Amino acid sequence: MATYNIRVVVNENRLKKIAEIIRDIGLKTVYVIEDNDPQLKALKVIYEKTGHIGYTCLLAVANALISYKLAVKGEKYWTEFSKYMARTSPEYKRVFENIKEFLVKTKLNVFALNSKVSRLDKFLKSPIAAEIYTSPQLYKQDLEKLRHSIAKAVSADPDAKTIVFSVKMFYYAYCSSTGERPMVPYTIPLPVDIRIATLTISSGIMDVPNIERLRNKALYLLGRKTNNIRKVWFEVSSLSGIPSLNIDSLLWPIGVFITKNIPQNILIHKTLEYMKNMVKNGRVHVVENLILELLKHH
């Protein structure tokens, strides 16, 4: 794909519209969705079976750091991860071998396996890994410090998708293990992946006029303009009063079917049905409105 003279356009009216709906949804409903997120439920299973908060949090962070280009959807991957880890002994010295065995035996995350194992080893030998295991409560009120410490441990950009995702998974792990929600700062961006890039286009918030087809537009943004995506969702966060990391908890499940090549009406129906189970006692009608707006230009 030639990339010269390619413009990226931000539609401020669409951005404000989406922010207004998210503000109306509110954090309480976002928390309901988070509690029903298969990824949070998966981490809860690990804690319930092992009884170790630090072990659960460390597994969450370590696995998130290597969770990219999976062989299955993220929801299924984390469910299978939890089933496997729930049977393990919560020893710090066994974390590396436990995750490595899971990767090799299940074959659900084999892309660039050697690089992932190497990254895992590097992280687990760092001081931050030991701290997460022994004293996860230290980071309950300072997820920003956690983000930069994890990034330093693996020599990565603090804004990188897997780094930010690892912080989100720590948040999920701590919440599911203790019943307490860590404070999410507004300074942490959401993890930008293909779902988020596609939703950013299909919502009408951003467009790449020179490129045809939704998927190609999303791939271009993901490959070359990830910071632009972060910026528009930071703006949505600021206008809605909800941190980007929590907004991701809304967008991720809404985007569960978005990369499939299915007609818009079927996509909307499937997404609505899926989200009804996620929201449950929350404000379903407001989330339905968000779904319609996010998939408006699919």
C-alpha positions as CSV (number, residue, x, y, z in Angstrom):
1,M,0.0,0.0,0.0
2,A,1.5,3.3,-1.1
3,T,1.5,5.8,1.8
4,Y,2.3,9.1,0.2
5,N,-0.3,11.9,0.2
6,I,-2.5,9.9,2.5
7,R,-4.6,12.1,4.8
8,V,-6.1,11.2,8.1
9,V,-9.2,13.2,9.0
10,V,-10.7,13.6,12.5
11,N,-14.5,14.4,12.6
12,E,-14.8,16.5,15.8
13,N,-18.6,16.3,15.7
14,R,-18.6,12.5,15.7
15,L,-16.0,12.5,18.4
16,K,-18.2,14.7,20.6
17,K,-21.2,12.6,19.9
18,I,-19.5,9.4,21.0
19,A,-18.0,11.1,24.1
20,E,-21.5,12.4,25.0
21,I,-23.0,8.9,24.9
22,I,-20.1,7.4,26.9
23,R,-20.5,10.1,29.5
24,D,-24.2,9.2,29.7
25,I,-23.3,5.5,30.1
26,G,-21.1,6.4,33.1
27,L,-18.5,4.5,35.1
28,K,-21.0,2.4,37.0
29,T,-22.2,0.7,33.9
30,V,-18.7,0.3,32.6
31,Y,-17.8,-1.5,35.9
32,V,-20.8,-3.9,35.3
33,I,-19.4,-4.6,31.8
34,E,-15.9,-5.1,33.2
35,D,-17.2,-7.6,35.8
36,N,-18.7,-9.6,33.0
37,D,-15.7,-9.4,30.7
38,P,-14.4,-12.9,30.0
39,Q,-10.9,-11.7,30.6
40,L,-11.7,-10.5,34.2
41,K,-13.7,-13.7,34.8
42,A,-10.7,-15.7,33.7
43,L,-8.4,-14.0,36.2
44,K,-11.0,-14.5,38.9
45,V,-10.9,-18.2,38.3
46,I,-7.1,-18.2,38.8
47,Y,-7.4,-16.4,42.1
48,E,-10.3,-18.6,43.4
49,K,-8.3,-21.8,42.7
50,T,-4.8,-20.6,43.8
51,G,-5.8,-18.1,46.6
52,H,-2.8,-15.9,45.8
53,I,-3.4,-12.3,44.8
54,G,0.2,-11.6,43.8
55,Y,0.4,-14.8,41.7
56,T,-2.8,-13.9,39.9
57,C,-1.6,-10.3,39.2
58,L,1.8,-11.5,38.0
59,L,0.3,-14.1,35.6
60,A,-2.1,-11.4,34.3
61,V,0.8,-8.9,33.5
62,A,3.2,-11.5,32.2
63,N,0.6,-13.1,29.9
64,A,-0.6,-9.7,28.6
65,L,3.0,-8.8,27.6
66,I,3.0,-11.7,25.1
67,S,-0.7,-11.5,24.0
68,Y,-0.6,-10.5,20.4
69,K,-1.3,-12.3,17.1
70,L,-3.1,-15.1,18.9
71,A,-4.5,-18.2,17.2
72,V,-8.0,-17.6,18.8
73,K,-10.0,-14.6,20.0
74,G,-8.6,-12.9,23.1
75,E,-11.7,-13.9,25.1
76,K,-11.1,-17.6,24.4
77,Y,-7.4,-17.4,24.9
78,W,-7.7,-15.9,28.4
79,T,-10.4,-18.5,29.3
80,E,-8.0,-21.3,28.3
81,F,-5.1,-19.6,30.1
82,S,-7.1,-19.4,33.3
83,K,-8.1,-23.1,33.1
84,Y,-4.5,-24.1,32.8
85,M,-3.1,-21.7,35.4
86,A,-5.9,-22.6,37.9
87,R,-4.3,-26.0,38.2
88,T,-0.8,-24.7,39.0
89,S,0.9,-24.1,42.3
90,P,1.2,-20.3,43.0
91,E,5.0,-20.3,43.4
92,Y,7.0,-17.3,42.0
93,K,9.8,-19.6,40.8
94,R,7.3,-21.6,38.7
95,V,5.7,-18.7,36.8
96,F,8.0,-18.8,33.8
97,E,7.8,-22.6,33.4
98,N,4.0,-22.6,33.9
99,I,3.4,-20.0,31.2
100,K,5.9,-21.6,28.8
101,E,4.3,-25.0,29.2
102,F,0.9,-23.4,28.5
103,L,2.2,-21.8,25.3
104,V,3.8,-25.0,24.1
105,K,1.0,-27.4,25.0
106,T,-2.0,-25.4,23.9
107,K,-0.6,-23.8,20.7
108,L,-3.0,-20.9,21.1
109,N,-0.1,-18.3,21.0
110,V,2.6,-19.6,18.8
111,F,3.4,-16.6,16.6
112,A,7.0,-15.5,17.3
113,L,7.1,-18.0,20.1
114,N,10.8,-17.7,20.8
115,S,10.6,-13.9,21.0
116,K,7.6,-14.1,23.4
117,V,9.4,-16.6,25.6
118,S,12.5,-14.4,25.7
119,R,10.4,-11.4,26.6
120,L,8.6,-13.4,29.3
121,D,12.0,-14.4,30.8
122,K,13.3,-10.9,30.7
123,F,10.3,-9.5,32.5
124,L,10.1,-12.2,35.1
125,K,13.8,-11.6,36.0
126,S,13.1,-7.9,36.7
127,P,12.5,-6.3,40.1
128,I,9.0,-5.2,39.1
129,A,7.9,-8.8,38.6
130,A,8.9,-9.7,42.1
131,E,7.1,-6.7,43.5
132,I,3.9,-7.5,41.7
133,Y,4.1,-11.0,43.2
134,T,4.9,-10.0,46.8
135,S,3.2,-6.6,47.1
136,P,0.6,-6.0,44.4
137,Q,-1.1,-3.5,46.7
138,L,1.8,-1.1,46.1
139,Y,0.4,-0.3,42.6
140,K,-3.3,-0.1,43.5
141,Q,-3.1,3.7,43.6
142,D,-0.3,4.1,41.1
143,L,-1.0,2.3,37.8
144,E,1.1,5.0,36.0
145,K,4.2,3.9,38.0
146,L,3.4,0.3,37.2
147,R,3.2,1.1,33.4
148,H,6.6,2.8,33.3
149,S,8.2,0.0,35.4
150,I,6.9,-2.7,33.1
151,A,8.0,-0.8,30.0
152,K,11.5,-0.3,31.5
153,A,11.7,-4.0,32.4
154,V,11.1,-5.1,28.8
155,S,12.7,-2.1,27.1
156,A,9.5,-0.9,25.4
157,D,7.5,2.2,24.8
158,P,5.1,2.9,27.7
159,D,2.4,3.6,25.2
160,A,2.8,0.3,23.3
161,K,-0.2,-1.9,23.1
162,T,1.1,-4.8,25.2
163,I,2.4,-2.5,27.9
164,V,-0.9,-0.7,28.4
165,F,-2.8,-4.0,28.1
166,S,-0.6,-5.5,30.8
167,V,-1.7,-2.6,33.1
168,K,-5.3,-3.2,32.3
169,M,-4.9,-6.9,33.1
170,F,-3.3,-6.0,36.4
171,Y,-6.3,-3.8,37.1
172,Y,-8.6,-6.7,36.2
173,A,-6.5,-9.2,38.3
174,Y,-6.4,-7.0,41.4
175,C,-10.1,-6.2,41.1
176,S,-11.1,-9.8,40.7
177,S,-8.8,-11.0,43.5
178,T,-9.6,-8.3,46.2
179,G,-13.0,-6.8,45.2
180,E,-11.2,-3.4,45.1
181,R,-10.8,-1.4,41.9
182,P,-7.4,0.3,41.4
183,M,-7.6,4.0,40.6
184,V,-7.3,4.4,36.8
185,P,-5.4,7.6,35.8
186,Y,-6.5,9.6,32.8
187,T,-2.9,9.6,31.5
188,I,-2.8,6.0,30.5
189,P,-3.9,5.4,26.8
190,L,-6.0,2.5,25.7
191,P,-4.3,-0.5,24.1
192,V,-4.6,0.1,20.3
193,D,-5.3,-3.1,18.3
194,I,-7.2,-4.0,15.2
195,R,-10.6,-3.9,17.0
196,I,-10.0,-0.4,18.3
197,A,-8.6,0.8,14.9
198,T,-11.6,-0.6,13.1
199,L,-14.1,0.9,15.6
200,T,-12.3,4.3,15.3
201,I,-13.1,4.2,11.6
202,S,-16.6,2.7,11.7
203,S,-17.6,5.2,14.3
204,G,-16.8,8.1,11.9
205,I,-14.4,9.6,14.4
206,M,-11.5,9.2,12.0
207,D,-11.3,8.5,8.3
208,V,-8.6,7.9,5.7
209,P,-10.3,9.2,2.5
210,N,-7.6,8.1,0.1
211,I,-8.0,4.4,1.1
212,E,-10.9,2.2,0.2
213,R,-12.5,-0.4,2.4
214,L,-12.9,-0.2,6.2
215,R,-10.3,-2.9,6.9
216,N,-7.6,-1.3,4.8
217,K,-8.3,2.0,6.5
218,A,-8.0,0.4,10.0
219,L,-4.8,-1.5,9.0
220,Y,-3.2,1.8,7.9
221,L,-4.1,3.5,11.1
222,L,-2.9,0.6,13.2
223,G,0.4,0.4,11.3
224,R,1.2,4.0,11.0
225,K,-1.1,6.2,13.1
226,T,-1.5,4.5,16.4
227,N,-0.7,7.7,18.2
228,N,-3.4,9.5,16.3
229,I,-5.9,6.8,17.5
230,R,-4.7,7.2,21.1
231,K,-5.1,11.0,20.8
232,V,-8.7,10.9,19.7
233,W,-9.7,8.5,22.4
234,F,-7.8,10.7,25.0
235,E,-10.1,13.5,23.8
236,V,-13.2,11.3,24.1
237,S,-11.9,10.4,27.6
238,S,-11.5,14.1,28.5
239,L,-15.0,15.0,27.3
240,S,-16.8,12.0,28.8
241,G,-15.0,12.0,32.2
242,I,-14.1,8.4,31.9
243,P,-10.4,7.2,31.7
244,S,-9.2,5.7,28.4
245,L,-8.5,2.3,30.0
246,N,-12.1,2.1,31.1
247,I,-13.3,3.2,27.7
248,D,-11.4,0.3,26.3
249,S,-13.5,-2.0,28.5
250,L,-16.5,-0.7,26.6
251,L,-15.0,-0.8,23.1
252,W,-13.3,-4.2,23.3
253,P,-16.5,-6.2,23.7
254,I,-18.5,-4.0,21.3
255,G,-15.8,-4.8,18.7
256,V,-16.0,-8.6,19.3
257,F,-17.4,-9.2,15.8
258,I,-16.2,-6.1,14.0
259,T,-13.3,-7.7,12.1
260,K,-15.6,-10.3,10.6
261,N,-16.8,-9.8,7.0
262,I,-20.5,-9.6,7.8
263,P,-23.3,-7.2,6.7
264,Q,-23.9,-4.2,9.0
265,N,-27.4,-5.3,10.1
266,I,-26.2,-8.7,11.2
267,L,-23.2,-7.2,12.9
268,I,-25.3,-4.8,14.9
269,H,-27.8,-7.6,15.9
270,K,-25.0,-10.0,17.0
271,T,-23.2,-7.2,18.9
272,L,-26.4,-6.1,20.7
273,E,-27.2,-9.7,21.7
274,Y,-23.6,-10.1,23.0
275,M,-23.6,-6.8,25.0
276,K,-27.0,-7.6,26.6
277,N,-25.2,-10.4,28.5
278,M,-22.3,-8.0,29.4
279,V,-24.4,-5.2,30.7
280,K,-27.1,-7.3,32.4
281,N,-28.3,-5.0,35.2
282,G,-26.6,-2.0,33.7
283,R,-28.2,0.6,31.4
284,V,-28.7,-1.6,28.3
285,H,-30.6,1.0,26.3
286,V,-27.7,3.5,26.5
287,V,-25.1,0.9,25.5
288,E,-27.3,0.0,22.5
289,N,-27.1,3.7,21.4
290,L,-23.3,3.5,21.6
291,I,-23.3,0.3,19.6
292,L,-25.4,1.9,16.8
293,E,-23.1,5.0,16.7
294,L,-19.8,3.0,16.8
295,L,-21.0,0.7,13.9
296,K,-22.6,3.5,12.0
297,H,-20.1,3.6,9.1
298,H,-19.3,-0.1,9.0
